[in-house]
């Protein structure tokens, strides 16, 4: 699972500059046994009205392109 986490982190590094440019960031909380990446959106991304769109259309797509084993990326703070 550590190798998968490293690959996910590498994928996040590619999109992190875009999040940081908007005053936000992202951190991996954990990866579940059923291959769901749980992340925490930080800064301006946390609570942003577009955060779910960013998460699904941007983050999840980037992660799944690099690590096809991942089924989903979810925000731990989403209600």
PDB file of N, CA, C and O in Angstrom:
ATOM      1  N   UNK A   1       0.836  -1.201   0.000  1.00  0.00           N
ATOM      2  CA  UNK A   1       0.000   0.000   0.000  1.00  0.00           C
ATOM      3  C   UNK A   1       0.874   1.255   0.000  1.00  0.00           C
ATOM      4  O   UNK A   1       0.454   2.302  -0.494  1.00  0.00           O
ATOM      5  N   UNK A   2       2.073   1.157   0.546  1.00  0.00           N
ATOM      6  CA  UNK A   2       2.971   2.316   0.586  1.00  0.00           C
ATOM      7  C   UNK A   2       3.368   2.737  -0.825  1.00  0.00           C
ATOM      8  O   UNK A   2       3.488   3.931  -1.100  1.00  0.00           O
ATOM      9  N   UNK A   3       3.573   1.773  -1.722  1.00  0.00           N
ATOM     10  CA  UNK A   3       3.925   2.093  -3.108  1.00  0.00           C
ATOM     11  C   UNK A   3       2.781   2.828  -3.799  1.00  0.00           C
ATOM     12  O   UNK A   3       3.010   3.753  -4.579  1.00  0.00           O
ATOM     13  N   UNK A   4       1.562   2.416  -3.511  1.00  0.00           N
ATOM     14  CA  UNK A   4       0.389   3.099  -4.093  1.00  0.00           C
ATOM     15  C   UNK A   4       0.321   4.522  -3.557  1.00  0.00           C
ATOM     16  O   UNK A   4       0.061   5.460  -4.310  1.00  0.00           O
ATOM     17  N   UNK A   5       0.555   4.686  -2.256  1.00  0.00           N
ATOM     18  CA  UNK A   5       0.503   6.027  -1.665  1.00  0.00           C
ATOM     19  C   UNK A   5       1.546   6.933  -2.319  1.00  0.00           C
ATOM     20  O   UNK A   5       1.272   8.104  -2.581  1.00  0.00           O
ATOM     21  N   UNK A   6       2.723   6.404  -2.579  1.00  0.00           N
ATOM     22  CA  UNK A   6       3.768   7.204  -3.229  1.00  0.00           C
ATOM     23  C   UNK A   6       3.344   7.616  -4.634  1.00  0.00           C
ATOM     24  O   UNK A   6       3.602   8.743  -5.057  1.00  0.00           O
ATOM     25  N   UNK A   7       2.699   6.712  -5.353  1.00  0.00           N
ATOM     26  CA  UNK A   7       2.223   7.032  -6.701  1.00  0.00           C
ATOM     27  C   UNK A   7       1.114   8.072  -6.667  1.00  0.00           C
ATOM     28  O   UNK A   7       1.064   8.958  -7.520  1.00  0.00           O
ATOM     29  N   UNK A   8       0.221   7.969  -5.680  1.00  0.00           N
ATOM     30  CA  UNK A   8      -0.851   8.959  -5.525  1.00  0.00           C
ATOM     31  C   UNK A   8      -0.233  10.319  -5.195  1.00  0.00           C
ATOM     32  O   UNK A   8      -0.632  11.337  -5.760  1.00  0.00           O
ATOM     33  N   UNK A   9       0.729  10.335  -4.291  1.00  0.00           N
ATOM     34  CA  UNK A   9       1.389  11.588  -3.913  1.00  0.00           C
ATOM     35  C   UNK A   9       2.060  12.228  -5.129  1.00  0.00           C
ATOM     36  O   UNK A   9       2.024  13.446  -5.299  1.00  0.00           O
ATOM     37  N   UNK A  10       2.663  11.405  -5.960  1.00  0.00           N
ATOM     38  CA  UNK A  10       3.315  11.911  -7.181  1.00  0.00           C
ATOM     39  C   UNK A  10       2.278  12.551  -8.103  1.00  0.00           C
ATOM     40  O   UNK A  10       2.541  13.594  -8.702  1.00  0.00           O
ATOM     41  N   UNK A  11       1.114  11.937  -8.219  1.00  0.00           N
ATOM     42  CA  UNK A  11       0.028  12.495  -9.038  1.00  0.00           C
ATOM     43  C   UNK A  11      -0.455  13.820  -8.454  1.00  0.00           C
ATOM     44  O   UNK A  11      -0.721  14.770  -9.190  1.00  0.00           O
ATOM     45  N   UNK A  12      -0.566  13.878  -7.124  1.00  0.00           N
ATOM     46  CA  UNK A  12      -1.006  15.118  -6.476  1.00  0.00           C
ATOM     47  C   UNK A  12       0.006  16.243  -6.674  1.00  0.00           C
ATOM     48  O   UNK A  12      -0.374  17.409  -6.792  1.00  0.00           O
ATOM     49  N   UNK A  13       1.278  15.901  -6.712  1.00  0.00           N
ATOM     50  CA  UNK A  13       2.315  16.916  -6.922  1.00  0.00           C
ATOM     51  C   UNK A  13       2.148  17.621  -8.263  1.00  0.00           C
ATOM     52  O   UNK A  13       2.509  18.789  -8.403  1.00  0.00           O
ATOM     53  N   UNK A  14       1.605  16.915  -9.242  1.00  0.00           N
ATOM     54  CA  UNK A  14       1.401  17.516 -10.567  1.00  0.00           C
ATOM     55  C   UNK A  14       0.298  18.564 -10.557  1.00  0.00           C
ATOM     56  O   UNK A  14       0.355  19.531 -11.317  1.00  0.00           O
ATOM     57  N   UNK A  15      -0.706  18.382  -9.702  1.00  0.00           N
ATOM     58  CA  UNK A  15      -1.823  19.341  -9.687  1.00  0.00           C
ATOM     59  C   UNK A  15      -1.748  20.319  -8.517  1.00  0.00           C
ATOM     60  O   UNK A  15      -2.461  21.322  -8.497  1.00  0.00           O
ATOM     61  N   UNK A  16      -0.889  20.027  -7.546  1.00  0.00           N
ATOM     62  CA  UNK A  16      -0.773  20.888  -6.371  1.00  0.00           C
ATOM     63  C   UNK A  16      -0.512  22.357  -6.726  1.00  0.00           C
ATOM     64  O   UNK A  16      -1.108  23.233  -6.098  1.00  0.00           O
ATOM     65  N   UNK A  17       0.356  22.670  -7.708  1.00  0.00           N
ATOM     66  CA  UNK A  17       0.593  24.085  -8.025  1.00  0.00           C
ATOM     67  C   UNK A  17      -0.681  24.854  -8.379  1.00  0.00           C
ATOM     68  O   UNK A  17      -0.789  26.042  -8.078  1.00  0.00           O
ATOM     69  N   UNK A  18      -1.638  24.188  -9.012  1.00  0.00           N
ATOM     70  CA  UNK A  18      -2.892  24.848  -9.364  1.00  0.00           C
ATOM     71  C   UNK A  18      -3.718  25.156  -8.120  1.00  0.00           C
ATOM     72  O   UNK A  18      -4.347  26.210  -8.027  1.00  0.00           O
ATOM     73  N   UNK A  19      -3.712  24.233  -7.174  1.00  0.00           N
ATOM     74  CA  UNK A  19      -4.441  24.445  -5.921  1.00  0.00           C
ATOM     75  C   UNK A  19      -3.782  25.551  -5.105  1.00  0.00           C
ATOM     76  O   UNK A  19      -4.464  26.421  -4.564  1.00  0.00           O
ATOM     77  N   UNK A  20      -2.462  25.517  -5.019  1.00  0.00           N
ATOM     78  CA  UNK A  20      -1.712  26.518  -4.256  1.00  0.00           C
ATOM     79  C   UNK A  20      -1.912  27.906  -4.869  1.00  0.00           C
ATOM     80  O   UNK A  20      -2.015  28.898  -4.148  1.00  0.00           O
ATOM     81  N   UNK A  21      -1.967  27.970  -6.201  1.00  0.00           N
ATOM     82  CA  UNK A  21      -2.169  29.256  -6.879  1.00  0.00           C
ATOM     83  C   UNK A  21      -3.497  29.894  -6.477  1.00  0.00           C
ATOM     84  O   UNK A  21      -3.633  31.117  -6.500  1.00  0.00           O
ATOM     85  N   UNK A  22      -4.469  29.068  -6.112  1.00  0.00           N
ATOM     86  CA  UNK A  22      -5.765  29.574  -5.673  1.00  0.00           C
ATOM     87  C   UNK A  22      -5.863  29.677  -4.153  1.00  0.00           C
ATOM     88  O   UNK A  22      -6.950  29.893  -3.616  1.00  0.00           O
ATOM     89  N   UNK A  23      -4.735  29.524  -3.456  1.00  0.00           N
ATOM     90  CA  UNK A  23      -4.724  29.669  -2.002  1.00  0.00           C
ATOM     91  C   UNK A  23      -5.077  28.408  -1.244  1.00  0.00           C
ATOM     92  O   UNK A  23      -5.405  28.468  -0.059  1.00  0.00           O
ATOM     93  N   UNK A  24      -5.014  27.260  -1.912  1.00  0.00           N
ATOM     94  CA  UNK A  24      -5.381  26.016  -1.248  1.00  0.00           C
ATOM     95  C   UNK A  24      -4.256  24.996  -1.293  1.00  0.00           C
ATOM     96  O   UNK A  24      -3.134  25.292  -1.705  1.00  0.00           O
ATOM     97  N   UNK A  25      -4.585  23.799  -0.864  1.00  0.00           N
ATOM     98  CA  UNK A  25      -3.648  22.685  -0.898  1.00  0.00           C
ATOM     99  C   UNK A  25      -4.456  21.414  -0.652  1.00  0.00           C
ATOM    100  O   UNK A  25      -5.659  21.464  -0.398  1.00  0.00           O
ATOM    101  N   UNK A  26      -3.775  20.286  -0.731  1.00  0.00           N
ATOM    102  CA  UNK A  26      -4.426  18.995  -0.532  1.00  0.00           C
ATOM    103  C   UNK A  26      -3.449  18.070   0.178  1.00  0.00           C
ATOM    104  O   UNK A  26      -2.242  18.126  -0.058  1.00  0.00           O
ATOM    105  N   UNK A  27      -3.979  17.219   1.049  1.00  0.00           N
ATOM    106  CA  UNK A  27      -3.144  16.257   1.767  1.00  0.00           C
ATOM    107  C   UNK A  27      -3.860  14.907   1.804  1.00  0.00           C
ATOM    108  O   UNK A  27      -5.077  14.838   1.971  1.00  0.00           O
ATOM    109  N   UNK A  28      -3.088  13.848   1.645  1.00  0.00           N
ATOM    110  CA  UNK A  28      -3.639  12.497   1.761  1.00  0.00           C
ATOM    111  C   UNK A  28      -3.859  12.203   3.242  1.00  0.00           C
ATOM    112  O   UNK A  28      -2.950  12.367   4.055  1.00  0.00           O
ATOM    113  N   UNK A  29      -5.062  11.772   3.583  1.00  0.00           N
ATOM    114  CA  UNK A  29      -5.358  11.337   4.944  1.00  0.00           C
ATOM    115  C   UNK A  29      -5.056   9.843   5.041  1.00  0.00           C
ATOM    116  O   UNK A  29      -4.332   9.405   5.934  1.00  0.00           O
ATOM    117  N   UNK A  30      -5.614   9.074   4.121  1.00  0.00           N
ATOM    118  CA  UNK A  30      -5.308   7.654   4.042  1.00  0.00           C
ATOM    119  C   UNK A  30      -5.846   7.075   2.745  1.00  0.00           C
ATOM    120  O   UNK A  30      -6.546   7.747   1.987  1.00  0.00           O
ATOM    121  N   UNK A  31      -5.508   5.831   2.509  1.00  0.00           N
ATOM    122  CA  UNK A  31      -6.035   5.082   1.370  1.00  0.00           C
ATOM    123  C   UNK A  31      -6.658   3.829   1.958  1.00  0.00           C
ATOM    124  O   UNK A  31      -5.995   3.051   2.644  1.00  0.00           O
ATOM    125  N   UNK A  32      -7.936   3.647   1.680  1.00  0.00           N
ATOM    126  CA  UNK A  32      -8.656   2.515   2.266  1.00  0.00           C
ATOM    127  C   UNK A  32      -8.285   1.222   1.550  1.00  0.00           C
ATOM    128  O   UNK A  32      -7.700   1.241   0.467  1.00  0.00           O
ATOM    129  N   UNK A  33      -8.634   0.105   2.170  1.00  0.00           N
ATOM    130  CA  UNK A  33      -8.363  -1.206   1.583  1.00  0.00           C
ATOM    131  C   UNK A  33      -9.097  -1.400   0.260  1.00  0.00           C
ATOM    132  O   UNK A  33      -8.657  -2.177  -0.588  1.00  0.00           O
ATOM    133  N   UNK A  34     -10.231  -0.685   0.080  1.00  0.00           N
ATOM    134  CA  UNK A  34     -10.965  -0.805  -1.188  1.00  0.00           C
ATOM    135  C   UNK A  34     -10.557   0.282  -2.185  1.00  0.00           C
ATOM    136  O   UNK A  34     -11.305   0.610  -3.106  1.00  0.00           O
ATOM    137  N   UNK A  35      -9.342   0.838  -1.981  1.00  0.00           N
ATOM    138  CA  UNK A  35      -8.683   1.738  -2.930  1.00  0.00           C
ATOM    139  C   UNK A  35      -9.405   3.081  -3.115  1.00  0.00           C
ATOM    140  O   UNK A  35      -9.500   3.596  -4.229  1.00  0.00           O
ATOM    141  N   UNK A  36      -9.905   3.631  -2.018  1.00  0.00           N
ATOM    142  CA  UNK A  36     -10.458   4.979  -2.016  1.00  0.00           C
ATOM    143  C   UNK A  36      -9.447   5.870  -1.308  1.00  0.00           C
ATOM    144  O   UNK A  36      -9.037   5.595  -0.181  1.00  0.00           O
ATOM    145  N   UNK A  37      -9.052   6.944  -1.990  1.00  0.00           N
ATOM    146  CA  UNK A  37      -8.114   7.887  -1.399  1.00  0.00           C
ATOM    147  C   UNK A  37      -8.922   8.930  -0.632  1.00  0.00           C
ATOM    148  O   UNK A  37      -9.777   9.608  -1.203  1.00  0.00           O
ATOM    149  N   UNK A  38      -8.647   9.049   0.652  1.00  0.00           N
ATOM    150  CA  UNK A  38      -9.300  10.060   1.494  1.00  0.00           C
ATOM    151  C   UNK A  38      -8.327  11.225   1.639  1.00  0.00           C
ATOM    152  O   UNK A  38      -7.205  11.056   2.117  1.00  0.00           O
ATOM    153  N   UNK A  39      -8.772  12.408   1.219  1.00  0.00           N
ATOM    154  CA  UNK A  39      -7.914  13.593   1.245  1.00  0.00           C
ATOM    155  C   UNK A  39      -8.566  14.694   2.069  1.00  0.00           C
ATOM    156  O   UNK A  39      -9.767  14.680   2.336  1.00  0.00           O
ATOM    157  N   UNK A  40      -7.729  15.643   2.459  1.00  0.00           N
ATOM    158  CA  UNK A  40      -8.226  16.839   3.133  1.00  0.00           C
ATOM    159  C   UNK A  40      -7.839  18.034   2.272  1.00  0.00           C
ATOM    160  O   UNK A  40      -6.665  18.263   1.981  1.00  0.00           O
ATOM    161  N   UNK A  41      -8.862  18.790   1.873  1.00  0.00           N
ATOM    162  CA  UNK A  41      -8.613  20.031   1.156  1.00  0.00           C
ATOM    163  C   UNK A  41      -8.307  21.102   2.183  1.00  0.00           C
ATOM    164  O   UNK A  41      -8.980  21.196   3.209  1.00  0.00           O
ATOM    165  N   UNK A  42      -7.291  21.913   1.910  1.00  0.00           N
ATOM    166  CA  UNK A  42      -6.842  22.902   2.891  1.00  0.00           C
ATOM    167  C   UNK A  42      -6.903  24.303   2.308  1.00  0.00           C
ATOM    168  O   UNK A  42      -7.031  24.492   1.099  1.00  0.00           O
ATOM    169  N   UNK A  43      -6.810  25.278   3.199  1.00  0.00           N
ATOM    170  CA  UNK A  43      -6.793  26.673   2.782  1.00  0.00           C
ATOM    171  C   UNK A  43      -8.081  27.056   2.075  1.00  0.00           C
ATOM    172  O   UNK A  43      -9.173  26.684   2.504  1.00  0.00           O
ATOM    173  N   UNK A  44      -7.943  27.803   0.988  1.00  0.00           N
ATOM    174  CA  UNK A  44      -9.105  28.287   0.249  1.00  0.00           C
ATOM    175  C   UNK A  44      -9.922  27.151  -0.351  1.00  0.00           C
ATOM    176  O   UNK A  44     -11.107  27.325  -0.633  1.00  0.00           O
ATOM    177  N   UNK A  45      -9.309  25.999  -0.550  1.00  0.00           N
ATOM    178  CA  UNK A  45     -10.035  24.858  -1.136  1.00  0.00           C
ATOM    179  C   UNK A  45     -11.056  24.273  -0.157  1.00  0.00           C
ATOM    180  O   UNK A  45     -12.080  23.735  -0.577  1.00  0.00           O
ATOM    181  N   UNK A  46     -10.784  24.376   1.128  1.00  0.00           N
ATOM    182  CA  UNK A  46     -11.683  23.832   2.144  1.00  0.00           C
ATOM    183  C   UNK A  46     -12.922  24.708   2.222  1.00  0.00           C
ATOM    184  O   UNK A  46     -12.847  25.870   2.623  1.00  0.00           O
ATOM    185  N   UNK A  47     -14.055  24.151   1.839  1.00  0.00           N
ATOM    186  CA  UNK A  47     -15.309  24.884   1.907  1.00  0.00           C
ATOM    187  C   UNK A  47     -15.615  25.705   0.667  1.00  0.00           C
ATOM    188  O   UNK A  47     -16.666  26.343   0.602  1.00  0.00           O
ATOM    189  N   UNK A  48     -14.733  25.706  -0.310  1.00  0.00           N
ATOM    190  CA  UNK A  48     -14.975  26.439  -1.554  1.00  0.00           C
ATOM    191  C   UNK A  48     -16.168  25.810  -2.272  1.00  0.00           C
ATOM    192  O   UNK A  48     -16.284  24.585  -2.316  1.00  0.00           O
ATOM    193  N   UNK A  49     -17.063  26.638  -2.838  1.00  0.00           N
ATOM    194  CA  UNK A  49     -18.218  26.078  -3.542  1.00  0.00           C
ATOM    195  C   UNK A  49     -17.837  25.173  -4.719  1.00  0.00           C
ATOM    196  O   UNK A  49     -18.616  24.309  -5.121  1.00  0.00           O
ATOM    197  N   UNK A  50     -16.652  25.374  -5.259  1.00  0.00           N
ATOM    198  CA  UNK A  50     -16.216  24.569  -6.402  1.00  0.00           C
ATOM    199  C   UNK A  50     -15.328  23.399  -6.001  1.00  0.00           C
ATOM    200  O   UNK A  50     -14.808  22.695  -6.867  1.00  0.00           O
ATOM    201  N   UNK A  51     -15.148  23.181  -4.706  1.00  0.00           N
ATOM    202  CA  UNK A  51     -14.207  22.157  -4.256  1.00  0.00           C
ATOM    203  C   UNK A  51     -14.595  20.756  -4.717  1.00  0.00           C
ATOM    204  O   UNK A  51     -13.716  19.963  -5.056  1.00  0.00           O
ATOM    205  N   UNK A  52     -15.882  20.430  -4.740  1.00  0.00           N
ATOM    206  CA  UNK A  52     -16.292  19.095  -5.176  1.00  0.00           C
ATOM    207  C   UNK A  52     -15.993  18.917  -6.656  1.00  0.00           C
ATOM    208  O   UNK A  52     -15.549  17.848  -7.075  1.00  0.00           O
ATOM    209  N   UNK A  53     -16.231  19.954  -7.452  1.00  0.00           N
ATOM    210  CA  UNK A  53     -15.917  19.886  -8.877  1.00  0.00           C
ATOM    211  C   UNK A  53     -14.409  19.737  -9.073  1.00  0.00           C
ATOM    212  O   UNK A  53     -13.960  18.935  -9.892  1.00  0.00           O
ATOM    213  N   UNK A  54     -13.634  20.513  -8.318  1.00  0.00           N
ATOM    214  CA  UNK A  54     -12.171  20.410  -8.391  1.00  0.00           C
ATOM    215  C   UNK A  54     -11.722  19.010  -8.006  1.00  0.00           C
ATOM    216  O   UNK A  54     -10.854  18.425  -8.653  1.00  0.00           O
ATOM    217  N   UNK A  55     -12.323  18.479  -6.945  1.00  0.00           N
ATOM    218  CA  UNK A  55     -11.936  17.157  -6.445  1.00  0.00           C
ATOM    219  C   UNK A  55     -12.222  16.078  -7.487  1.00  0.00           C
ATOM    220  O   UNK A  55     -11.360  15.245  -7.767  1.00  0.00           O
ATOM    221  N   UNK A  56     -13.414  16.085  -8.058  1.00  0.00           N
ATOM    222  CA  UNK A  56     -13.808  15.022  -8.988  1.00  0.00           C
ATOM    223  C   UNK A  56     -13.211  15.221 -10.382  1.00  0.00           C
ATOM    224  O   UNK A  56     -12.653  14.284 -10.952  1.00  0.00           O
ATOM    225  N   UNK A  57     -13.323  16.418 -10.929  1.00  0.00           N
ATOM    226  CA  UNK A  57     -12.883  16.655 -12.313  1.00  0.00           C
ATOM    227  C   UNK A  57     -11.375  16.855 -12.411  1.00  0.00           C
ATOM    228  O   UNK A  57     -10.778  16.562 -13.447  1.00  0.00           O
ATOM    229  N   UNK A  58     -10.764  17.346 -11.355  1.00  0.00           N
ATOM    230  CA  UNK A  58      -9.329  17.614 -11.391  1.00  0.00           C
ATOM    231  C   UNK A  58      -8.517  16.576 -10.653  1.00  0.00           C
ATOM    232  O   UNK A  58      -7.751  15.823 -11.255  1.00  0.00           O
ATOM    233  N   UNK A  59      -8.688  16.540  -9.353  1.00  0.00           N
ATOM    234  CA  UNK A  59      -7.864  15.680  -8.501  1.00  0.00           C
ATOM    235  C   UNK A  59      -8.106  14.203  -8.800  1.00  0.00           C
ATOM    236  O   UNK A  59      -7.158  13.464  -9.067  1.00  0.00           O
ATOM    237  N   UNK A  60      -9.352  13.771  -8.759  1.00  0.00           N
ATOM    238  CA  UNK A  60      -9.638  12.351  -8.964  1.00  0.00           C
ATOM    239  C   UNK A  60      -9.184  11.896 -10.352  1.00  0.00           C
ATOM    240  O   UNK A  60      -8.612  10.815 -10.492  1.00  0.00           O
ATOM    241  N   UNK A  61      -9.431  12.702 -11.360  1.00  0.00           N
ATOM    242  CA  UNK A  61      -9.024  12.326 -12.709  1.00  0.00           C
ATOM    243  C   UNK A  61      -7.500  12.202 -12.810  1.00  0.00           C
ATOM    244  O   UNK A  61      -6.994  11.257 -13.415  1.00  0.00           O
ATOM    245  N   UNK A  62      -6.780  13.141 -12.228  1.00  0.00           N
ATOM    246  CA  UNK A  62      -5.315  13.103 -12.259  1.00  0.00           C
ATOM    247  C   UNK A  62      -4.785  11.874 -11.524  1.00  0.00           C
ATOM    248  O   UNK A  62      -3.873  11.201 -12.006  1.00  0.00           O
ATOM    249  N   UNK A  63      -5.352  11.590 -10.370  1.00  0.00           N
ATOM    250  CA  UNK A  63      -4.904  10.442  -9.578  1.00  0.00           C
ATOM    251  C   UNK A  63      -5.203   9.141 -10.318  1.00  0.00           C
ATOM    252  O   UNK A  63      -4.345   8.264 -10.403  1.00  0.00           O
ATOM    253  N   UNK A  64      -6.412   9.015 -10.849  1.00  0.00           N
ATOM    254  CA  UNK A  64      -6.783   7.772 -11.528  1.00  0.00           C
ATOM    255  C   UNK A  64      -6.009   7.568 -12.825  1.00  0.00           C
ATOM    256  O   UNK A  64      -5.784   6.428 -13.232  1.00  0.00           O
ATOM    257  N   UNK A  65      -5.599   8.651 -13.480  1.00  0.00           N
ATOM    258  CA  UNK A  65      -4.756   8.520 -14.676  1.00  0.00           C
ATOM    259  C   UNK A  65      -3.398   7.937 -14.321  1.00  0.00           C
ATOM    260  O   UNK A  65      -2.846   7.134 -15.074  1.00  0.00           O
ATOM    261  N   UNK A  66      -2.857   8.340 -13.168  1.00  0.00           N
ATOM    262  CA  UNK A  66      -1.536   7.869 -12.732  1.00  0.00           C
ATOM    263  C   UNK A  66      -1.600   6.534 -11.992  1.00  0.00           C
ATOM    264  O   UNK A  66      -0.683   5.718 -12.078  1.00  0.00           O
ATOM    265  N   UNK A  67      -2.700   6.326 -11.262  1.00  0.00           N
ATOM    266  CA  UNK A  67      -2.847   5.128 -10.426  1.00  0.00           C
ATOM    267  C   UNK A  67      -4.227   4.525 -10.703  1.00  0.00           C
ATOM    268  O   UNK A  67      -5.166   4.750  -9.940  1.00  0.00           O
ATOM    269  N   UNK A  68      -4.353   3.758 -11.794  1.00  0.00           N
ATOM    270  CA  UNK A  68      -5.664   3.245 -12.196  1.00  0.00           C
ATOM    271  C   UNK A  68      -6.335   2.334 -11.170  1.00  0.00           C
ATOM    272  O   UNK A  68      -7.543   2.105 -11.238  1.00  0.00           O
ATOM    273  N   UNK A  69      -5.555   1.814 -10.219  1.00  0.00           N
ATOM    274  CA  UNK A  69      -6.147   0.958  -9.179  1.00  0.00           C
ATOM    275  C   UNK A  69      -7.086   1.746  -8.261  1.00  0.00           C
ATOM    276  O   UNK A  69      -7.974   1.166  -7.637  1.00  0.00           O
ATOM    277  N   UNK A  70      -6.895   3.044  -8.179  1.00  0.00           N
ATOM    278  CA  UNK A  70      -7.717   3.880  -7.300  1.00  0.00           C
ATOM    279  C   UNK A  70      -9.123   3.980  -7.873  1.00  0.00           C
ATOM    280  O   UNK A  70      -9.308   4.254  -9.059  1.00  0.00           O
ATOM    281  N   UNK A  71     -10.116   3.753  -7.008  1.00  0.00           N
ATOM    282  CA  UNK A  71     -11.512   3.793  -7.440  1.00  0.00           C
ATOM    283  C   UNK A  71     -12.124   5.174  -7.293  1.00  0.00           C
ATOM    284  O   UNK A  71     -12.969   5.570  -8.096  1.00  0.00           O
ATOM    285  N   UNK A  72     -11.696   5.924  -6.252  1.00  0.00           N
ATOM    286  CA  UNK A  72     -12.344   7.199  -5.969  1.00  0.00           C
ATOM    287  C   UNK A  72     -11.439   8.033  -5.077  1.00  0.00           C
ATOM    288  O   UNK A  72     -10.603   7.503  -4.345  1.00  0.00           O
ATOM    289  N   UNK A  73     -11.621   9.357  -5.149  1.00  0.00           N
ATOM    290  CA  UNK A  73     -10.962  10.281  -4.242  1.00  0.00           C
ATOM    291  C   UNK A  73     -12.069  11.049  -3.539  1.00  0.00           C
ATOM    292  O   UNK A  73     -12.936  11.634  -4.189  1.00  0.00           O
ATOM    293  N   UNK A  74     -12.042  11.049  -2.196  1.00  0.00           N
ATOM    294  CA  UNK A  74     -13.082  11.730  -1.423  1.00  0.00           C
ATOM    295  C   UNK A  74     -12.458  12.697  -0.427  1.00  0.00           C
ATOM    296  O   UNK A  74     -11.344  12.493   0.056  1.00  0.00           O
ATOM    297  N   UNK A  75     -13.205  13.750  -0.137  1.00  0.00           N
ATOM    298  CA  UNK A  75     -12.782  14.767   0.834  1.00  0.00           C
ATOM    299  C   UNK A  75     -13.319  14.361   2.203  1.00  0.00           C
ATOM    300  O   UNK A  75     -14.526  14.176   2.365  1.00  0.00           O
ATOM    301  N   UNK A  76     -12.439  14.222   3.183  1.00  0.00           N
ATOM    302  CA  UNK A  76     -12.868  13.811   4.524  1.00  0.00           C
ATOM    303  C   UNK A  76     -13.748  14.855   5.199  1.00  0.00           C
ATOM    304  O   UNK A  76     -14.480  14.529   6.134  1.00  0.00           O
ATOM    305  N   UNK A  77     -13.688  16.107   4.742  1.00  0.00           N
ATOM    306  CA  UNK A  77     -14.474  17.165   5.354  1.00  0.00           C
ATOM    307  C   UNK A  77     -15.807  17.430   4.645  1.00  0.00           C
ATOM    308  O   UNK A  77     -16.592  18.268   5.088  1.00  0.00           O
ATOM    309  N   UNK A  78     -16.057  16.720   3.556  1.00  0.00           N
ATOM    310  CA  UNK A  78     -17.329  16.916   2.825  1.00  0.00           C
ATOM    311  C   UNK A  78     -18.462  16.312   3.620  1.00  0.00           C
ATOM    312  O   UNK A  78     -18.324  15.254   4.234  1.00  0.00           O
ATOM    313  N   UNK A  79     -19.584  17.007   3.598  1.00  0.00           N
ATOM    314  CA  UNK A  79     -20.728  16.480   4.351  1.00  0.00           C
ATOM    315  C   UNK A  79     -21.610  15.621   3.497  1.00  0.00           C
ATOM    316  O   UNK A  79     -22.616  15.099   3.978  1.00  0.00           O
TER     317      UNK A  79
END
